[in-house]
Amino acid sequence: MSNYYPLPTEYTFHSGNSQIKIETNLGFTNIVTNRLSTNLLNPLRKGRGEIDLWLHVFALMGQEWRLIEIRKCEGGESTSFARSLYPEYRSNTIVIVPLSERIVEASLKELPEPTALKVDRVPIAPRSTYSFFLGEVVSSYQGEYPASMSRIKGSMLSFDYLSCSTNEHQKAYLLLMNLKRSAESQAMHKINIIDSKSRKPVGSFNALENHFTWHEITKKDELLVNAYTCTTCAFIPIYINCSRSSAGPEINVEHTHPPSEHFWMGDDMKLTSELKSKWLQIN
């Protein structure tokens, strides 16, 4: 399994009379997290099994992927990418692509297939650390963008039970992440908001392919739960809660797993399809 690592855009909001920025960072570690015992010292790979990688940083410019940085990450090493390092690409989609060899093309119509960290048939989760900063306070989660997901249409079903109630000093956001290999894939998609109790639509907004979309959530009561659906495109949803008070800033970041994670083996695909169809038909 190979993965891309999109670098989230930053976001600025107002709290009282203050303007506050949520800054982002992605931490990448070049290690193989799981392997057969017979491959612990695979002679084709150095040390514990890692190979040196070239981390290619691409920015979406118009209808092409422009190469803006190449960074070597040796086996067992870690490195990080702060969004603030790329001020000229403030609103552009940026993605880190791990490759076993450097490429020379300055721009591409399609992203190259990323190098997988797997060394055998054992499943692994080669995730990076996605960090969100509010001043000196940070919250993070482990994640990735599967290369297979960049080639499909897909759909989305997510619930905002991880978001807090909101007011002037306490904000909640849904950050939608989508990545396509083709730079020309930038279609607009409708995101439906559905009251989970009444199962009736209560709003909608638009989100772009190959972009990050920030949506502010308004909640009078954190016990109220809305569903977010999209019938035409798959997104990875990230929920961000932040606040400022006399005690200082606070931020909390959570991501939800796809509906298939609610089922274990057996008829999981069938049950996932049934669950999603009941919500995706509401619009």
C-alpha positions in Angstrom: 0.0 0.0 0.0 1.4 3.4 -1.1 0.4 6.8 0.2 0.4 10.5 -0.6 0.8 13.1 2.2 -1.1 16.3 1.5 -0.1 19.3 3.6 -3.2 21.1 5.0 -3.7 24.7 4.3 -3.6 27.2 7.2 -6.8 29.0 8.4 -7.4 32.4 10.0 -10.5 33.2 12.1 -11.7 35.9 14.4 -12.3 35.4 18.1 -13.7 38.5 19.8 -11.5 41.4 18.5 -8.5 39.1 17.7 -7.5 37.5 14.4 -6.1 34.0 15.0 -4.3 31.6 12.6 -4.4 27.8 12.7 -0.9 26.7 11.4 -0.2 23.2 10.1 2.7 20.9 9.9 3.3 17.3 8.6 5.9 15.0 10.1 7.2 12.1 8.1 9.3 9.2 9.5 10.9 6.7 7.1 10.4 3.4 9.0 8.6 0.2 8.1 6.2 -0.3 11.0 5.5 -4.0 10.5 7.2 -7.0 8.7 7.8 -10.7 8.9 10.5 -11.7 11.3 12.4 -13.2 8.4 12.6 -9.7 6.9 14.0 -7.9 9.9 17.4 -7.8 8.3 16.5 -8.0 4.6 19.8 -7.6 2.8 18.1 -5.5 0.1 17.2 -2.9 2.6 19.5 -1.2 5.1 19.3 -1.5 8.9 15.8 -2.5 10.0 14.4 -2.7 6.5 14.1 1.0 5.4 15.3 2.4 2.1 16.4 5.9 1.5 13.5 8.0 0.1 13.4 11.2 -1.9 10.4 13.3 -0.7 9.1 15.3 -3.6 7.0 18.4 -2.7 4.4 19.3 -5.4 2.1 22.3 -5.5 -1.0 22.4 -7.7 -0.5 25.4 -10.1 -3.4 25.8 -12.5 -3.7 22.4 -14.2 -0.2 21.0 -13.4 1.7 19.7 -10.5 4.8 21.9 -10.0 7.8 20.4 -8.2 8.9 23.0 -5.5 11.2 21.0 -3.3 13.1 17.6 -3.1 14.3 16.4 0.3 16.2 13.2 1.0 15.0 11.1 4.0 17.3 8.2 4.8 16.1 5.0 6.3 15.1 5.5 9.9 15.2 9.3 9.7 12.4 11.8 10.3 11.6 15.2 8.8 8.8 17.7 8.9 7.1 20.1 6.5 5.6 23.3 7.9 3.0 25.0 5.7 4.6 28.4 6.6 7.7 27.4 4.6 5.7 27.9 1.4 4.2 31.4 1.7 4.0 31.8 -2.1 1.7 28.8 -2.3 -0.5 29.8 0.6 -3.8 28.8 -1.0 -2.4 26.1 -3.3 -2.7 22.3 -2.7 0.7 20.9 -1.6 1.4 17.2 -1.4 4.5 15.2 -0.4 5.2 12.2 -2.6 7.8 9.7 -1.3 9.9 8.1 -4.2 12.8 5.8 -4.2 14.5 7.9 -6.9 14.7 11.6 -7.8 12.7 12.8 -10.7 13.8 15.6 -13.0 10.6 17.0 -14.4 9.8 20.4 -13.1 6.0 20.0 -13.7 3.7 17.1 -14.3 0.1 16.6 -15.4 -0.2 13.6 -13.0 1.5 12.8 -9.7 3.9 9.9 -9.8 2.9 6.7 -7.9 4.4 6.9 -4.4 6.9 4.3 -3.2 5.4 1.9 -0.7 7.2 1.2 2.5 6.0 -2.4 2.7 8.7 -5.1 2.5 6.4 -8.2 2.5 2.8 -9.2 2.7 2.3 -8.0 6.3 -0.1 -5.1 6.5 1.3 -1.8 7.7 0.0 1.7 8.3 2.8 4.1 7.1 1.3 7.2 8.5 2.6 10.7 9.1 1.9 13.1 11.9 -0.6 15.9 11.0 -0.2 18.7 13.5 -2.3 21.8 13.9 -1.0 24.8 16.0 -2.9 27.5 17.8 -0.1 29.7 19.1 2.1 27.4 21.1 -0.6 24.8 21.6 -0.6 21.8 19.3 -2.9 18.9 18.5 -2.2 16.1 16.0 -3.3 12.8 14.6 -1.7 10.0 12.5 -2.9 9.9 8.9 -2.2 9.5 5.2 -3.9 9.6 1.8 -4.0 6.2 0.2 -2.8 6.3 -3.4 -5.7 4.0 -4.4 -8.1 6.7 -3.1 -6.7 9.3 -5.6 -7.9 7.2 -8.5 -11.5 6.7 -7.6 -14.7 8.7 -7.6 -16.1 7.5 -4.2 -18.5 9.1 -1.8 -18.5 10.4 1.8 -20.5 9.9 5.0 -19.3 11.5 8.2 -20.8 12.6 11.5 -19.7 15.6 13.5 -20.1 14.0 17.0 -16.4 15.0 17.6 -17.1 18.7 17.2 -17.9 21.0 20.2 -20.6 23.6 20.8 -19.7 27.0 19.3 -19.9 30.6 20.4 -17.9 33.8 19.9 -14.8 32.4 21.6 -15.2 28.7 20.8 -15.0 27.5 17.1 -15.4 24.2 15.4 -14.4 23.4 11.8 -14.7 20.5 9.3 -11.6 20.3 7.1 -12.2 18.2 4.0 -9.2 16.7 2.2 -9.3 15.4 -1.4 -6.4 14.5 -3.7 -6.5 13.3 -7.3 -3.4 12.2 -9.3 -4.5 14.3 -12.3 -3.9 18.1 -11.9 -6.9 18.7 -14.2 -9.3 17.1 -11.7 -10.7 20.1 -9.9 -14.5 19.7 -10.1 -16.9 21.2 -7.5 -19.0 18.9 -5.4 -22.0 19.5 -3.1 -21.7 18.5 0.6 -25.0 17.9 2.2 -25.6 18.6 5.9 -28.2 16.4 7.5 -29.7 16.5 11.0 -29.0 13.0 12.3 -32.1 12.9 14.5 -34.8 14.1 12.0 -32.8 12.8 9.0 -33.7 16.0 7.2 -31.3 18.3 5.2 -30.3 21.4 7.1 -27.8 23.0 4.7 -25.1 22.4 2.2 -21.8 23.8 0.9 -19.4 23.2 -1.9 -16.0 21.5 -1.9 -13.4 21.1 -4.6 -11.4 18.1 -5.8 -7.7 18.3 -5.3 -8.2 21.0 -2.5 -8.6 21.5 1.2 -12.0 22.9 2.1 -12.5 24.6 5.5 -16.2 24.7 6.7 -17.2 26.4 10.0 -19.6 24.3 12.1 -22.3 26.1 14.1 -23.6 24.2 17.1 -25.6 25.5 20.0 -25.4 22.1 21.7 -22.5 19.6 21.3 -25.0 16.8 21.7 -26.6 17.7 18.4 -25.0 15.6 15.6 -25.1 16.3 11.9 -24.2 14.0 9.1 -22.1 15.3 6.1 -22.6 13.4 2.9 -21.3 13.7 -0.7 -22.6 11.3 -3.4 -20.0 12.3 -6.1 -16.6 12.4 -4.4 -14.7 10.9 -1.5 -13.1 13.2 1.1 -11.2 12.6 4.3 -12.9 14.6 7.1 -11.0 16.2 9.9 -12.7 17.9 12.8 -11.0 20.8 14.6 -12.1 22.5 17.8 -10.4 25.6 19.1 -11.0 28.3 21.7 -9.4 31.2 23.5 -10.0 32.1 27.1 -8.2 33.7 30.0 -6.6 30.3 30.6 -5.0 30.5 27.1 -5.7 28.9 23.7 -6.9 25.3 23.2 -7.1 23.2 20.1 -8.3 19.6 19.5 -8.0 17.7 16.2 -9.8 14.5 15.4 -10.5 12.4 12.3 -13.2 9.9 11.7 -12.8 6.5 10.2 -14.7 5.5 7.0 -18.0 3.6 7.6 -16.3 0.3 6.6 -14.4 0.5 9.9 -17.6 -0.1 11.8 -17.8 -3.7 10.6 -15.4 -6.6 11.0 -14.9 -9.1 8.2 -17.9 -11.1 7.0 -20.4 -8.9 5.1 -18.6 -5.7 5.9 -18.8 -4.4 2.3 -22.5 -5.2 2.0 -23.3 -3.6 5.4 -21.2 -0.5 4.5 -23.1 -0.1 1.3 -26.4 -0.4 3.1 -25.4 2.1 5.7 -24.2 4.7 3.3 -27.1 4.3 0.9 -29.6 5.2 3.7 -27.8 8.6 4.2 -26.6 9.4 0.7 -30.1 9.3 -0.6 -31.1 12.2 1.6 -30.4 15.5 -0.1 
